[in-house]
Amino acid sequence: MKKHSLLTLFPPALLPISLISALAGITLAVTPWGAIAVNVKGLELKQPELKQSAVQDSTPNQATPSPSGTGTPTTGTPTTGESAADDAETRELIAREFFERGSAAQAAGEHRQAESLFRQVIAINSNNAPAHNNLGNALRDQGRIDEAILSYQDALRVDANSSTAHFNLGLALRQKGDLRGAIASYREAIRIEPNYAESYIALGNALSQQGNLPEALTSYQAAVRIDNLNYLAYYNLANVLYQQNNLAESLENYRATARLKPDYAPAQVGIANVFYRQRDFPAAITSYQNAIRLDPNYALAYSNLGNLFLQQGNREEAIANYRNAIRLNPQFCQTSTTIRNLDICPAPTEATTP
């Protein structure tokens, strides 16, 4: 997803002087969704980022404000019509400033402040679709998914052709577990904006989670055609090919992911998984170790490496890697029968009575 300087999106001439220095160098960015583990073999779906809306004027400029920013026309005697236009422009400038500040707060991770500022924009003009969308982003980043969904729906009531709001609504619905609703939202986003690769990735993720691998494959392939530098498109495409036992093409796409993003540990786990299935165990060990070197806190890499060592009869190395996996993610003691059978999980803490 592209990032834009706030001062590029919103020219300094439109901003209060007090904000220009504060906004300089800040880029619009959103918190990416974390990886969602599909199974214990190491496949993960990677979710695209939320889309942040740019500012939208709600009223045309009908008068030139004075340098003081009071909205008083610089020339001529105000008439009733001019005063009304001037007041509308003043409100628009105030709303724009709140929108700017909300975008800056969101980029800085100050989601509550961003929420407050976008609500102030909406109080000035309830028909500002980008403000409703960005309010939804601020709410989602606070974990308030139901409220975020309502905000995205408000944005769509104002502008039914907002591909951004459809896309973000799809992300929120999928997070809530409504795959059918998410798929419908992604398809609508694609209809409106057919060249946005992240919409195809998100659609592929939901279809894959539904178990519809053929359509998921088609969606990821479309993302690669649109943006052949998008590492997530190659990575998720590789996952589907792996699940379809197309190991050669899966390996090719995992390697493409690693070329585009050399520090991306999940690509190394994917490569290792293919080597494991091909029974090239030395190459698999090397790739799992590469993943751990890139991300020493990658529990799944330790677990898979433990599986491989155990299969080779190297119990000591297997247990060492399993212990690391458990340390980083205790859930392996519930999800892995192999780990439980080795009797290396810590005993549950017994409740004590006062």
Sequence and secondary structure as in RCSB ss.txt:
>XXXX:A:sequence
MKKHSLLTLFPPALLPISLISALAGITLAVTPWGAIAVNVKGLELKQPELKQSAVQDSTPNQATPSPSGTGTPTT
GTPTTGESAADDAETRELIAREFFERGSAAQAAGEHRQAESLFRQVIAINSNNAPAHNNLGNALRDQGRIDEAIL
SYQDALRVDANSSTAHFNLGLALRQKGDLRGAIASYREAIRIEPNYAESYIALGNALSQQGNLPEALTSYQAAVR
IDNLNYLAYYNLANVLYQQNNLAESLENYRATARLKPDYAPAQVGIANVFYRQRDFPAAITSYQNAIRLDPNYAL
AYSNLGNLFLQQGNREEAIANYRNAIRLNPQFCQTSTTIRNLDICPAPTEATTP
>XXXX:A:secstr
    BHHHHS GGGS HHHHHHHTT B        EE STTS EE            SS   S   TTSS   SS
S   HHHHHHHHHHHHHHHHHHHHHHHHHHHHTT HHHHHHHHHHHHHH TT HHHHHHHHHHHHTTT HHHHHH
HHHHHHHH TT HHHHHHHHHHHHHHT HHHHHHHHHHHHHH TT HHHHHHHHHHHHHHT HHHHHHHHHHHHH
H TT HHHHHHHHHHHHHTT HHHHHHHHHHHHHH TT HHHHHHHHHHHHHTT HHHHHHHHHHHHHH TT HH
HHHHHHHHHHHTT HHHHHHHHHHHHHH TTHHHH HHHHHTT S         
